[in-house]
Every structure is written in C-alpha cells, then in structure tokens.
C-alpha cells in the first residue's frame, strides 16, 4: 500500500473512521455501531423535516417510528411564555 493511503477517513462527519492500511487494523464492530447511529440520526432528521414540510407524504411506518422516539417534556407551561 502507498503511504498516502495509510490513514484515510471514511464515511461519517460525526465519527472519524480510520484504517491503517499497512496493518489493516480497525475495529469493525465499533465502526458498524457508529454507522448505525449515524443512519438513525439522519433518518430522524429526515422524518422531522417531512413532518414539518410534507406530512401527507409520510408513510404510516415513518409516522409510527417518529412517534416512538418522542419523549415527554416536564417543563411548566408558565416557563415557556
């Protein structure tokens, strides 16, 4: 392998995956978990934007998935005004 390929970043903005191409050492399991987390975050962003701008185009599965990830907020209404 060429030296300029030694430490190259892969795929994600949030997680910086690197592979040492001279030894091929990396933690594949950790990379998969990070990619899964990135994918879930991106899907949540897409669902949020769709809910705001084109809710009629969302499938029932998308709406159900969005609803499943909502959490109650314990903030008194008076503090919001």
C-alpha positions as YAML, in Angstrom:
chain: A
units: angstrom
residues:
- id: 1
  name: UNK
  ca: [0.00, 0.00, 0.00]
- id: 2
  name: UNK
  ca: [1.08, 3.55, -0.62]
- id: 3
  name: UNK
  ca: [1.91, 5.80, 2.33]
- id: 4
  name: UNK
  ca: [-0.69, 8.38, 1.28]
- id: 5
  name: UNK
  ca: [-3.35, 5.72, 1.92]
- id: 6
  name: UNK
  ca: [-2.14, 4.95, 5.44]
- id: 7
  name: UNK
  ca: [-4.75, 6.83, 7.46]
- id: 8
  name: UNK
  ca: [-7.74, 7.75, 5.36]
- id: 9
  name: UNK
  ca: [-11.05, 8.94, 6.84]
- id: 10
  name: UNK
  ca: [-14.20, 7.04, 5.96]
- id: 11
  name: UNK
  ca: [-17.93, 7.83, 5.70]
- id: 12
  name: UNK
  ca: [-19.07, 9.95, 8.61]
- id: 13
  name: UNK
  ca: [-18.95, 13.58, 9.69]
- id: 14
  name: UNK
  ca: [-19.55, 12.73, 13.33]
- id: 15
  name: UNK
  ca: [-17.42, 9.60, 13.65]
- id: 16
  name: UNK
  ca: [-13.99, 9.61, 12.12]
- id: 17
  name: UNK
  ca: [-13.28, 6.09, 10.97]
- id: 18
  name: UNK
  ca: [-9.72, 5.39, 10.00]
- id: 19
  name: UNK
  ca: [-7.99, 2.33, 8.71]
- id: 20
  name: UNK
  ca: [-4.27, 1.81, 8.95]
- id: 21
  name: UNK
  ca: [-3.82, 0.23, 5.53]
- id: 22
  name: UNK
  ca: [-0.36, -1.02, 6.38]
- id: 23
  name: UNK
  ca: [-1.74, -3.35, 9.05]
- id: 24
  name: UNK
  ca: [-5.49, -3.33, 8.25]
- id: 25
  name: UNK
  ca: [-6.19, -2.77, 11.94]
- id: 26
  name: UNK
  ca: [-9.54, -1.31, 12.84]
- id: 27
  name: UNK
  ca: [-12.50, -2.19, 14.98]
- id: 28
  name: UNK
  ca: [-15.18, -3.28, 12.52]
- id: 29
  name: UNK
  ca: [-17.80, -3.83, 15.22]
- id: 30
  name: UNK
  ca: [-17.33, -0.27, 16.56]
- id: 31
  name: UNK
  ca: [-17.48, 1.15, 13.03]
- id: 32
  name: UNK
  ca: [-20.75, -0.70, 12.36]
- id: 33
  name: UNK
  ca: [-22.29, 0.63, 15.58]
- id: 34
  name: UNK
  ca: [-21.22, 4.19, 14.72]
- id: 35
  name: UNK
  ca: [-22.60, 3.89, 11.19]
- id: 36
  name: UNK
  ca: [-25.89, 2.58, 12.59]
- id: 37
  name: UNK
  ca: [-26.08, 5.54, 14.98]
- id: 38
  name: UNK
  ca: [-25.34, 7.97, 12.13]
- id: 39
  name: UNK
  ca: [-28.03, 6.36, 9.97]
- id: 40
  name: UNK
  ca: [-30.61, 6.58, 12.77]
- id: 41
  name: UNK
  ca: [-29.79, 10.26, 13.37]
- id: 42
  name: UNK
  ca: [-30.10, 11.06, 9.67]
- id: 43
  name: UNK
  ca: [-33.42, 9.20, 9.42]
- id: 44
  name: UNK
  ca: [-34.72, 11.13, 12.45]
- id: 45
  name: UNK
  ca: [-33.74, 14.40, 10.73]
- id: 46
  name: UNK
  ca: [-35.50, 13.34, 7.51]
- id: 47
  name: UNK
  ca: [-38.64, 12.33, 9.44]
- id: 48
  name: UNK
  ca: [-38.64, 15.64, 11.32]
- id: 49
  name: UNK
  ca: [-38.34, 17.66, 8.11]
- id: 50
  name: UNK
  ca: [-41.02, 15.59, 6.39]
- id: 51
  name: UNK
  ca: [-43.37, 16.02, 9.36]
- id: 52
  name: UNK
  ca: [-42.89, 19.78, 9.17]
- id: 53
  name: UNK
  ca: [-42.98, 20.32, 5.39]
- id: 54
  name: UNK
  ca: [-44.85, 17.39, 3.83]
- id: 55
  name: UNK
  ca: [-46.63, 15.31, 6.49]
- id: 56
  name: UNK
  ca: [-49.14, 13.95, 3.96]
- id: 57
  name: UNK
  ca: [-46.29, 12.23, 2.11]
- id: 58
  name: UNK
  ca: [-45.10, 10.30, 5.18]
- id: 59
  name: UNK
  ca: [-45.91, 6.62, 5.39]
- id: 60
  name: UNK
  ca: [-47.60, 5.19, 8.47]
- id: 61
  name: UNK
  ca: [-44.32, 3.43, 9.32]
- id: 62
  name: UNK
  ca: [-42.44, 6.75, 9.22]
- id: 63
  name: UNK
  ca: [-45.01, 8.44, 11.45]
- id: 64
  name: UNK
  ca: [-45.01, 5.48, 13.86]
- id: 65
  name: UNK
  ca: [-41.21, 5.50, 14.03]
- id: 66
  name: UNK
  ca: [-41.18, 9.25, 14.67]
- id: 67
  name: UNK
  ca: [-43.83, 8.92, 17.39]
- id: 68
  name: UNK
  ca: [-41.95, 6.05, 19.04]
- id: 69
  name: UNK
  ca: [-38.91, 8.28, 19.59]
- id: 70
  name: UNK
  ca: [-40.77, 11.21, 21.15]
- id: 71
  name: UNK
  ca: [-40.24, 11.85, 24.85]
- id: 72
  name: UNK
  ca: [-42.42, 13.80, 27.26]
- id: 73
  name: UNK
  ca: [-41.09, 17.16, 28.39]
- id: 74
  name: UNK
  ca: [-41.53, 18.15, 32.03]
- id: 75
  name: UNK
  ca: [-41.44, 21.93, 31.67]
- id: 76
  name: UNK
  ca: [-44.15, 24.06, 33.27]
- id: 77
  name: UNK
  ca: [-46.19, 25.90, 30.64]
- id: 78
  name: UNK
  ca: [-45.63, 29.16, 32.51]
- id: 79
  name: UNK
  ca: [-41.89, 29.00, 31.81]
- id: 80
  name: UNK
  ca: [-42.50, 28.82, 28.04]
- id: 81
  name: UNK
  ca: [-44.28, 32.16, 27.76]
...
